[in-house]
Amino acid sequence: MDSLAFVLLLKFAAYFASKLRHFVPRKQLLDYYNINVKSIIQYDILVHGCFSYSQTMPLYNFQKKFLKFIHFRKRSEHSKD
């Protein structure tokens, strides 16, 4: 699987969560994140070996964006909690 496939999987996961977040409890969305999104990111890092800091920043930003999305936070708000 190449990097494009991982990006498409992550974008699909974000789209899926965007539709469900209004109807599904936050606990289940976090479980979805841990099972699907986090595992895809960890596998991508494992397969492609050691990444430089600049290569991991898009993954880190995607994680922050996804978690803000689940918690109904605005872009400008912090991602702690």
KOLDO-816802 format. One record per residue (C-alpha): x, y, z; residue in one letter. Coordinates in pm, whole numbers, plus 50000, padded with zeros to 5 digits. Example, Ala and Ser with C-alpha at 12.3 -4.5 7.8 and 13.67 -1.06 7.14 Angstrom:
<lumkes>
512304955050780A;513674989450714S;
</lumkes>
This chain:
<lumkes>
500005000050000M;501425033749907D;501065066850085S;498215077949861L;496145048349976A;496765057550339F;495735093450274V;492535081850104L;491745058550395L;492225086850643L;490085110750438K;487335084750419F;487535079550795A;487215117150850A;484235119150612Y;482565089750786F;483055105451128A;481765139051002S;478445123150914K;478155102751233L;479305127851493R;475855143251526H;474175109751597F;476745088151775V;478045093652130P;481545107852165R;482805075952334K;481975055552025Q;483595081251797L;486765079652007L;486665041751981D;486305045451604Y;489295068851603Y;491425044851809N;490445014151608I;490525028051254N;492355061051227V;495105056351484K;495875021151361S;496185033351000I;498605060751105I;500685037051319Q;500825011451038Y;501855038050789D;504725048951013I;505765012851068L;505735004050697V;507525034950573H;510205033650841G;511705063051015C;510105095750917F;511655129550952S;509875156151155Y;508615173550842S;507045141450715Q;505185134251039T;503725169251079M;500835163050833P;499905131551027L;500095150351356Y;497965178551217N;495425153851082F;495145137451425Q;494595171051593K;492025180851331K;490175147851364F;490035149651744L;488865185851736K;486235174951490F;484945147551724I;484795171652018H;483065199151814F;485965223251867R;486745252151639K;489935253251438R;491385280751652S;490755263051985E;493385242052156H;493395204252116S;494165194552475K;491705173952685D;
</lumkes>
